[in-house]
Amino acid sequence: MTKTKKTILGFLIAIAAIAAIAFNTSNKSQESSKKMTSTYPSNIELALYQRGDDWQKKYPTAIAAETRNFGLNFYKTQSFDPPPLPTVTIDAGGVKTVIPKALSIMGMEDKSRGLGITRININARVKNGGALSHDEARLYILDLVEKFTALGWKNTFFLSKPRLSGVHALNYYGSFALDPSYKLSLAEWMQFKGSLNWRFYLNHTFMSLTVDRDQDHLDPNKPGAYIISLTIEPHEETQRRNVEEKQRDHWRQLWIPIARELRSKRNIEEAKLKAQGIPIVSDYKDPELPPPPPGQQNPVIPKDLQ
């Protein structure tokens, strides 16, 4: 959902209004008297680098392909209707991560590179969706974050940003980069009007979690409405975006000067924070560079970037 005047409730209503319902039945004359059944499985699995057409063949009643676009293929789930909503199991970073109550799943692959799906987007309900108390939503999300960290997903920082934890990260970043180990109180949860965001890393894979909420229903004493968005992609893909498109296949050759510039910004900001008595998570190490493709090598990391 975009950060516009459209509300989350409006977003959910729009989904319901435009959803296409697909059913297989052998007797349409009795369809209205029969209980409708789902045409998708209760659990859908998807892995990074899996071929999109293989994923579609595995779930032919659930996945639709958009392959006429220039450069990119998109594989998207059909409408999940009627309920119950399926669970999604994502195989990324050597770990299977489960997301319940999926509203939609999309895998994207670059036609020219032939690597399979390199970006996964998921939208999911918070609990059963619809109106629920803000504290119910808070506890549900914090439990989901705890499950991610139990699998090995760890907090990660952008190279240019200071390394802060707990309430110090909350005070500095607001809801832009929350510490997964910090349990937000209800008062802290409600102090932000925008989305809440966590960013994780595991085995050369990044995962971002965004929680959006209805901006017209932020009264802590009344129900709110929430929706979850997740993006999962390999470290390789995030590094490629640091350079111009024509240079992306050889980004490793440009990595050291780019990393030095970014790290310099972090060092300056961390020095300011230390002078204010704010602790820095100095034992945090940035993720190692991903393994290079055949014919390439990772640069030798200089001491100032280790």
C-alpha positions in Angstrom: 0.0 0.0 0.0 1.4 3.4 -0.9 1.7 6.2 1.6 -1.2 8.2 0.3 -4.6 9.1 1.7 -5.9 5.7 0.7 -6.4 3.7 3.9 -5.5 0.1 4.6 -9.2 -0.7 4.9 -9.7 0.8 1.5 -6.9 -1.3 0.2 -8.3 -4.5 1.6 -11.8 -3.6 0.2 -10.2 -3.0 -3.2 -8.6 -6.4 -3.2 -11.9 -8.0 -2.4 -13.7 -6.0 -5.1 -11.3 -6.9 -8.0 -10.4 -10.5 -7.0 -11.1 -13.0 -9.7 -12.6 -16.3 -8.2 -11.6 -19.5 -10.0 -13.4 -22.7 -9.3 -13.5 -26.1 -11.0 -16.9 -27.7 -10.9 -18.6 -30.4 -12.9 -22.2 -29.4 -12.1 -22.8 -25.6 -12.3 -26.6 -26.1 -11.9 -25.9 -27.2 -8.3 -23.0 -24.8 -7.6 -25.0 -22.4 -5.4 -26.1 -25.3 -3.1 -22.5 -26.7 -2.7 -19.8 -25.4 -0.4 -17.1 -23.9 -2.5 -13.6 -25.3 -2.2 -10.2 -23.6 -2.7 -8.3 -24.2 -5.9 -5.0 -23.6 -4.2 -3.1 -25.6 -1.6 -3.0 -24.8 2.1 0.7 -24.2 1.8 2.6 -22.8 -1.1 6.4 -23.2 -1.3 8.8 -20.9 -3.2 12.6 -20.7 -3.3 15.0 -18.0 -4.4 16.6 -19.0 -7.8 13.7 -21.4 -8.5 12.5 -21.2 -12.1 9.3 -19.3 -12.4 7.8 -21.7 -14.9 8.6 -24.6 -12.6 6.8 -22.8 -9.8 3.8 -22.2 -12.0 3.7 -25.9 -13.1 3.8 -27.0 -9.4 0.7 -24.8 -8.6 -1.2 -24.4 -11.9 -4.4 -23.3 -10.3 -2.8 -20.7 -8.0 0.0 -19.1 -10.1 -0.4 -16.8 -13.2 2.5 -15.7 -15.3 3.2 -12.3 -16.9 6.0 -13.1 -19.4 5.3 -10.5 -22.1 7.1 -7.7 -20.2 10.4 -6.5 -21.5 13.3 -7.9 -19.5 11.3 -9.3 -16.6 9.0 -12.2 -15.9 6.4 -11.9 -13.1 4.8 -14.9 -11.5 1.8 -14.0 -9.2 -0.7 -15.9 -7.2 -4.4 -15.8 -8.2 -7.0 -14.5 -5.8 -7.0 -16.5 -2.5 -10.8 -16.8 -2.3 -12.6 -18.4 -0.5 -10.7 -18.7 2.7 -8.8 -20.1 4.5 -5.7 -18.2 3.3 -2.7 -20.3 2.6 0.7 -20.4 4.4 3.8 -19.5 2.4 7.1 -21.3 3.0 10.1 -19.5 1.5 13.4 -21.3 1.0 16.0 -18.6 1.1 19.5 -18.5 2.6 19.3 -22.2 3.3 16.4 -21.7 5.7 12.7 -22.3 5.3 10.7 -19.3 6.6 7.0 -19.6 7.1 4.6 -16.7 6.6 0.9 -17.4 7.6 -2.3 -16.1 6.0 -0.8 -14.9 2.6 -2.9 -12.5 0.6 -0.6 -12.6 -2.4 2.8 -13.9 -3.5 4.9 -12.7 -6.4 8.2 -13.9 -7.8 10.3 -11.9 -10.3 13.0 -13.2 -12.6 15.3 -11.5 -15.1 14.9 -13.0 -18.5 18.4 -12.2 -19.7 20.3 -13.6 -16.7 18.6 -17.0 -16.5 18.9 -17.3 -12.7 15.3 -18.0 -11.9 13.4 -15.9 -9.3 15.6 -13.4 -7.6 13.0 -11.3 -5.8 10.0 -12.5 -3.8 7.2 -10.2 -2.5 4.5 -11.3 -0.1 1.5 -9.6 1.3 -0.2 -11.2 4.3 -2.9 -10.5 6.9 -2.2 -9.7 10.5 -4.1 -12.5 12.4 -7.4 -12.8 10.7 -7.4 -9.4 9.0 -10.0 -6.8 9.3 -10.4 -4.7 12.5 -8.4 -5.8 15.5 -7.0 -4.1 18.6 -3.6 -2.4 18.2 -2.2 -4.5 21.0 -3.3 -7.7 19.2 -1.5 -6.5 16.1 1.6 -5.5 18.1 1.8 -8.9 19.8 1.2 -10.8 16.6 4.0 -8.9 14.7 6.5 -9.1 17.6 5.8 -12.9 17.7 6.4 -13.2 14.0 9.7 -11.2 14.3 10.8 -13.5 17.2 10.1 -16.5 15.0 12.3 -15.0 12.3 15.2 -14.4 14.6 14.9 -17.9 16.1 15.5 -19.2 12.5 18.7 -17.2 12.3 17.6 -14.0 10.7 19.6 -11.1 12.1 19.3 -7.4 12.2 21.3 -5.6 9.6 22.3 -2.0 8.8 22.9 -0.1 5.6 26.6 0.6 5.2 26.1 4.3 5.6 23.9 4.1 8.8 25.1 4.0 12.4 24.9 0.7 14.3 22.4 1.2 17.1 20.3 -1.2 19.1 17.2 -1.2 21.3 15.8 2.1 22.4 18.7 4.0 20.9 17.8 2.6 17.4 14.2 3.5 18.1 15.1 7.1 19.1 17.4 7.6 16.1 15.6 5.7 13.3 12.0 5.9 14.5 10.0 3.1 12.8 12.3 3.1 9.8 14.8 0.5 11.1 13.5 -1.3 14.2 15.8 -3.6 16.2 14.2 -7.1 16.1 15.4 -7.9 19.6 13.6 -4.8 21.0 10.1 -5.4 22.2 8.1 -2.3 21.4 5.6 -1.3 24.1 2.1 -0.4 23.1 2.9 3.3 23.7 5.9 3.0 21.4 4.0 1.1 18.9 1.3 3.8 18.7 3.7 6.8 18.6 4.4 6.3 14.9 1.8 7.1 12.3 3.6 5.5 9.4 4.7 2.0 8.6 6.9 -0.1 10.9 10.0 -1.6 9.3 12.5 -4.4 10.1 15.4 -5.5 8.0 17.0 -8.9 8.3 20.0 -10.8 6.9 20.8 -14.5 6.7 23.3 -16.4 4.6 23.7 -13.9 1.7 20.0 -13.1 1.8 18.1 -10.0 2.8 14.5 -9.9 4.0 12.5 -6.7 4.8 9.3 -6.7 6.8 7.0 -3.7 6.6 3.8 -3.4 8.6 1.3 -0.8 7.2 -1.8 0.3 9.1 -4.9 2.3 8.4 -4.0 6.0 9.0 -7.6 6.8 9.8 -7.8 4.3 12.6 -4.9 5.1 15.0 -6.9 5.7 18.1 -5.3 3.3 20.6 -8.7 2.7 22.3 -10.4 1.7 19.1 -9.7 -1.1 16.6 -7.2 -0.7 13.8 -6.4 -2.4 10.5 -3.0 -3.8 9.4 -1.3 -5.5 6.6 2.2 -7.2 6.3 4.5 -6.9 3.3 7.8 -8.9 2.9 10.5 -8.7 0.3 13.2 -11.4 0.1 16.2 -11.2 -2.3 19.8 -12.3 -2.5 22.6 -10.1 -1.4 24.0 -10.2 -4.9 20.9 -8.3 -6.2 21.1 -5.6 -3.6 24.8 -5.0 -4.5 24.0 -4.8 -8.2 21.7 -1.9 -7.6 24.6 0.2 -6.1 25.9 0.8 -9.6 24.5 1.8 -13.0 22.7 -0.9 -14.9 25.4 -1.3 -17.6 28.0 -2.0 -14.8 25.9 -4.4 -12.7 27.5 -7.6 -14.0 30.9 -6.3 -12.7 29.9 -4.4 -9.6 32.7 -6.1 -7.6 35.3 -4.0 -9.5 33.6 -0.8 -8.2 32.7 -2.0 -4.7 35.7 -0.7 -2.6 35.3 3.0 -3.5 31.5 2.8 -3.1 31.8 1.0 0.2 34.4 3.5 1.5 32.1 6.4 0.7 29.2 4.8 2.5 31.3 3.7 5.5 32.7 7.2 5.8 29.2 8.5 6.3 28.6 5.9 9.0 31.8 6.7 10.8 31.1 10.4 10.9 27.6 9.9 12.3 28.7 7.3 14.8 31.4 9.7 16.1 28.7 12.3 16.7 26.5 9.8 18.6 29.4 8.6 20.7 30.1 12.2 21.8 26.5 12.3 23.0 27.0 9.2 25.1 25.0 6.9 22.8 26.4 3.4 22.6 27.4 1.9 19.2 27.1 -1.8 18.5 30.8 -2.0 17.6 30.9 -5.8 17.4 28.4 -5.7 14.5 30.0 -6.7 11.2 28.5 -6.0 7.9 27.5 -9.0 5.8 30.3 -10.6 3.8 30.2 -10.1 0.1 28.2 -12.9 -1.7 30.1 -15.6 -3.6 31.2 -14.5 -7.0 29.9 -16.0 -10.2 32.3 -18.2 -12.3 35.1 -16.1 -13.8 34.9 -13.4 -11.2 36.5 -12.8 -7.8 35.5 -10.8 -4.8 37.8 -7.9 -4.0 40.4 -8.2 -1.2 38.7 -6.3 1.6 41.0 -3.5 3.0 41.4 -3.1 6.7 39.3 0.1 6.9 36.3 -1.9 5.5 36.7 -5.0 7.6 
